[in-house]
């Protein structure tokens, strides 16, 4: 057995044992067994073990989703840079990098399609940050080319 510390978790130590497969940072064939801080016997900590396993499993799912979001954000940012480059070839009245009407339409579409649990306001705040970050990339690219 080798003790490990859970990521960003204050609490009982985790001991690994051969057995089930747990997604996340554990290796295949290892299962996390929680040892209570008071050193109680493993059989008395069965509920805590199950809870810790569920925490590890759900955190692994969140990590995978975060990785997917990161990839999608970078794909979106790359396309936004390409749009900025295309706009440079348009007449000035059509070439504004910030398109408020387009951003408003995107927000309305996404908030309308949202089924929660995020509120429309939270979703709008997230996407406004995405819009701003992409606009900054477009402006930086424009500045580089001058």
C-alpha positions as CSV (number, residue, x, y, z in Angstrom):
1,X,0.0,0.0,0.0
2,X,1.1,3.5,-0.7
3,X,-0.5,6.6,0.9
4,X,-1.4,9.5,-1.4
5,X,-2.9,12.9,-0.8
6,X,-6.1,13.8,-2.6
7,X,-5.8,16.9,-4.9
8,X,-6.7,20.1,-3.1
9,X,-8.5,18.2,-0.3
10,X,-8.0,18.7,3.4
11,X,-9.0,15.7,5.3
12,X,-8.3,12.0,5.8
13,X,-5.4,10.3,4.2
14,X,-6.1,8.0,1.3
15,X,-4.5,4.5,1.0
16,X,-4.4,2.6,-2.2
17,X,-5.2,-1.1,-2.5
18,X,-5.5,-3.6,-5.3
19,X,-9.1,-3.9,-6.5
20,X,-11.5,-1.8,-8.5
21,X,-10.7,0.8,-11.1
22,X,-11.2,4.4,-10.1
23,X,-11.1,7.2,-12.7
24,X,-8.7,10.1,-12.1
25,X,-5.2,10.1,-10.8
26,X,-5.2,6.5,-9.6
27,X,-3.6,3.7,-11.6
28,X,-5.6,0.9,-13.1
29,X,-6.3,-1.8,-10.6
30,X,-6.1,0.5,-7.5
31,X,-8.9,1.7,-5.3
32,X,-8.9,4.5,-2.8
33,X,-9.6,3.5,0.8
34,X,-10.0,6.3,3.3
35,X,-8.3,6.0,6.6
36,X,-10.0,8.2,9.2
37,X,-7.8,10.6,11.0
38,X,-8.4,8.8,14.4
39,X,-6.9,5.6,13.0
40,X,-10.1,3.7,13.3
41,X,-10.3,0.3,11.7
42,X,-11.2,0.2,7.9
43,X,-14.4,-1.7,8.5
44,X,-15.8,1.2,10.6
45,X,-15.1,3.7,7.7
46,X,-17.1,2.0,5.0
47,X,-19.5,4.9,4.4
48,X,-16.6,7.4,4.3
49,X,-14.8,5.1,1.9
50,X,-17.8,5.1,-0.4
51,X,-18.2,8.8,-0.2
52,X,-14.5,9.4,-1.0
53,X,-14.7,7.0,-4.0
54,X,-17.7,8.9,-5.2
55,X,-15.9,12.3,-4.7
56,X,-12.9,11.0,-6.7
57,X,-15.1,9.7,-9.5
58,X,-17.0,12.9,-9.8
59,X,-13.9,15.0,-9.7
60,X,-12.4,12.9,-12.5
61,X,-15.6,13.6,-14.5
62,X,-15.2,17.3,-13.9
63,X,-11.6,17.2,-14.9
64,X,-12.5,15.5,-18.2
65,X,-15.2,18.1,-18.9
66,X,-12.8,21.0,-18.0
67,X,-10.3,19.5,-20.5
68,X,-13.0,19.4,-23.2
69,X,-14.0,23.0,-22.4
70,X,-10.4,24.1,-22.7
71,X,-10.0,22.5,-26.1
72,X,-13.3,24.1,-27.3
73,X,-12.3,27.5,-26.0
74,X,-9.0,27.4,-27.8
75,X,-10.7,26.2,-31.0
76,X,-13.2,29.1,-30.7
77,X,-10.3,31.6,-30.1
78,X,-8.5,30.3,-33.2
79,X,-11.5,30.9,-35.3
80,X,-12.1,34.3,-33.8
81,X,-8.5,35.2,-34.8
82,X,-9.2,34.0,-38.3
83,X,-12.4,36.1,-38.4
84,X,-10.4,39.2,-37.4
85,X,-8.0,38.5,-40.2
86,X,-10.8,38.2,-42.7
87,X,-12.4,41.5,-41.4
88,X,-9.2,43.4,-42.3
89,X,-10.0,42.8,-45.9
90,X,-13.5,44.3,-45.7
91,X,-14.6,48.0,-46.0
92,X,-14.2,49.8,-42.7
93,X,-18.0,50.0,-42.0
94,X,-18.1,46.1,-42.1
95,X,-14.8,45.5,-40.5
96,X,-15.3,46.4,-36.8
97,X,-13.8,43.6,-34.7
98,X,-16.5,43.9,-32.0
99,X,-19.9,43.1,-33.4
100,X,-22.3,44.0,-30.6
101,X,-25.4,42.8,-32.6
102,X,-23.7,39.4,-33.2
103,X,-22.8,39.1,-29.5
104,X,-26.3,40.0,-28.4
105,X,-27.8,37.4,-30.8
106,X,-25.4,34.7,-29.5
107,X,-26.3,35.5,-25.9
108,X,-30.1,35.4,-26.7
109,X,-29.7,32.1,-28.5
110,X,-27.7,30.5,-25.7
111,X,-29.8,31.8,-22.9
112,X,-32.9,30.7,-24.7
113,X,-31.5,27.2,-25.2
114,X,-30.2,27.0,-21.6
115,X,-32.0,24.4,-19.4
116,X,-29.9,25.0,-16.3
117,X,-28.7,24.6,-13.7
118,X,-26.7,27.7,-14.7
119,X,-28.9,30.8,-14.7
120,X,-29.2,32.9,-17.8
121,X,-27.3,35.7,-16.0
122,X,-24.4,33.3,-15.2
123,X,-24.3,32.0,-18.7
124,X,-24.2,35.6,-20.1
125,X,-21.4,36.5,-17.8
126,X,-19.3,33.5,-18.9
127,X,-19.9,34.2,-22.6
128,X,-19.2,37.9,-22.2
129,X,-15.7,36.9,-20.8
130,X,-15.2,34.6,-23.8
131,X,-16.2,37.4,-26.2
132,X,-13.8,39.8,-24.5
133,X,-10.9,37.3,-24.5
134,X,-11.4,36.6,-28.2
135,X,-11.6,40.3,-29.0
136,X,-8.3,40.9,-27.2
137,X,-6.7,38.1,-29.4
138,X,-8.1,39.8,-32.5
139,X,-6.8,43.2,-31.4
140,X,-3.4,41.8,-30.5
141,X,-3.1,40.1,-33.9
142,X,-4.1,43.3,-35.6
143,X,-1.5,45.2,-33.6
144,X,1.2,42.7,-34.6
145,X,0.5,43.1,-38.3
146,X,0.9,46.9,-38.2
